[in-house]
Each structure stands twice: as structure tokens, then as C-alpha cells.
Amino acid sequence: MLRISKKLMFAIEVVLDIAYNAGSEPVQSGEITARQGIPKRYLEQVLQALVRAGILAGVRGPRGGYRLARERRRITVGEIVRIVRALEQATDPIEEAVGAELGRQVVRPLWAELQDDCMRRLDQTTIEDLCLRAHRAGIESEATHKLDFSI
């Protein structure tokens, strides 16, 4: 079942933060922690899962950090949800065979349909869409301060 866990919210916020605030340099995890208030214990695990899944790319070295592995218009919120759900490995009560007939034949199918509808919407929502929402909300991007025009 689709539930909003702290880890899921943090994962979406991390990808959005990197997309919205990255300039020419990678975003360091300390910067994300400072801006988003995400505890390091969640952050490192989520960052590594997102790198393994090809959402983020890790950059090593003294000026290293994280950047998007693909264009932000090619990363969907639905992808991030699936990555975190696999990390959490929680059992889905909809899939359990126990329960009364009304629950198995009526309530669970309804919940499954709602979940499918929600995932379809999340699959249509890109990180680019969220960046545009942030811009319209008047949230300043640190990327404007990090632009490098050297050739």
C-alpha cells in the first residue's frame, strides 16, 4: 500500500533539492542536510539507493557530491516511490490472503485501484514539474549563485 514514510518524503526532497539547487558543481550531502533538515542517518541510505537506481550520480573528490544522473524532466516521482518502497520492504496488507470476504473482494480491490491511480499520477509528475512549482512558489534556488560561465 502506498504510504508516506519519512524516508519517502526525504528521498523526494533530496532529488528535488539537488535538481533545484545544483549549479555547475555537485551538491554535497552537508548542504542538503543544512537546507532540508534531513537527518544524516536517512540521507546517506537514501542517497546510495538513488545512486544505485540511476536517479543520482555520485561525484568523488574534495568538491564531490551528488548530481542528477538524468535530466530532471526524465525522472518521475513514481520512480523514487518505487525505489524507497523496495528499500523499506514493508509487506502490503492488500496482498495478504487473510481477512473477511468483504475485505478481500471489495475493500482491497478498491484500495488497489486507488493505489494504481495514485502511482499513475506520480509517474506523470517529473522532478522538472516540482522545480517549476518551487519557482512559482517563490523559493530561491541556490543554483543562481553557483553559475559558472567560464569556458
C-alpha positions, 0 to 999 in steps of 0.5 A: 500500500502506498504510504508516506514514510519519512524516508519517502518524503526525504528521498523526494526532497533530496532529488528535488533539492539537488535538481533545484539547487545544483549549479555547475558543481555537485551538491554535497550531502552537508548542504542538503542536510543544512537546507532540508533538515534531513537527518544524516542517518536517512540521507546517506541510505537514501542517497546510495539507493538513488545512486544505485537506481540511476536517479543520482550520480555520485561525484568523488573528490574534495568538491564531490557530491551528488548530481542528477544522473538524468535530466530532471524532466526524465525522472518521475516521482513514481520512480523514487516511490518505487525505489524507497518502497523496495528499500523499506520492504514493508509487506502490503496488507492488500496482498495478504490472503487473510481477512473477511470476504468483504475485505478481500473482494471489495475493500482491497480491490478498491484500495488497489485501484486507488493505489494504481491511480495514485502511482499513475499520477506520480509517474506523470509528475517529473522532478522538472514539474516540482522545480517549476512549482518551487519557482512559482512558489517563490523559493530561491534556488541556490543554483543562481549563485553557483553559475559558472560561465567560464569556458 
